[in-house]
Amino acid sequence: MDGRRETVYPEEVYQMNIRFMTGQGEWDTLLEQYPTDMALVRKVDATYNLLRCKPGWVLVYEDDISALFVRQDFRYRRALEEAATRIAEEAVSLRFP
């Protein structure tokens, strides 16, 4: 959801997004009702733990702040997993002492 929400997204979609972000009620409606292959979530939100437990979804990358989940059968899952491994390996050398 972005800053255009009042002009682009119907109220129903906005409410689905709020439930997704907070992990309340039918939190996964957005994932099931709209074609969604990836979800980038903040680790401090309930959705992080809910996606970790949701069948059919796989964690492919995480850092201290966020996590990227993809559908288990997502066409580019392996490529993302490989890229995430490279990023994690290179990130060690990018950290400020």
N, C-alpha and C positions, 0 to 999 in steps of 0.2 A: 504494500500500500504506500502510495506516495502523496505528496502535497496536493495533487489534483483531485483528491478524493471527493470533494463536494461537487465537482463539475464532471467527473468521469464515472465514478462508481455509484451504483444504486445503494440505498441505505441497507438493503439486505446483504449485499456483499461486504459492506463496511462492518456490519455486525458479525458476519462470519469471520472476518479478519480479526476482530477483537476477541472472539472466542478462541481462535487459533492461537493468538499471542498469549492469552491468559490461561489456556488449557481448561476452560470451563465449558460445561454442558457438552454439546456435540462439537467439540473442539476441532475435529478433523473433517468437517463438512467441506471446507475449501479443497482439501486434498482429494476427496472422493467425488465431488460434484464437478470439478473443473480439471482439465487435463494437466496434472502436475507431476513432474518427474524429479524435481529437486526442491529442497527446502533448506534455506539458510536461516538459522535461528540463533538467538542469543542464549548462552548457556545459563544465564540467570533466570530465564523464563521457564515456566512449567512445560512448555512444548518440547524443550530439550529432552527431558526425562520421558515424556509421553512418546516421542518418536523413537527413543531407544527401545521402548517396549512394544512398539506397533509392528505387528507382523507385516512383512513385505517391504520394510524400510531398512536401509543399511547406512550406518555412519561411515562416511568416506574421508572426512577431514574434521579436525577440531584444533583449536588453539585455546588460549586462555579466555577468549571473549565469545567466540562463536563456534558453530558446528554446521557442517554441510551433510545433509542426509539425501539419499537418492532411493528411488524405488529399486528393489532388488533386481528386477528384470530390465532396468534402464539400459538402453543400448550402449551408452558411453560410461557405464559404471567402472569397468576395468581401467579405462584411460584416466578417469578422474582419480581412482585409487593410486595409480602409478604416479600421476602428477602430484598428488598429495604427499606421497612418500618422498619424492624429490624435493618438494617445498620444505618439508620437515627437516630433511638432511641439510639443505642449504641454509635454512633459518638459523642453524647453530652458528654458522660463520657470520651471520648478519647481525647478531645481537651486540648491543653496545655493552662494553664491560662494566 
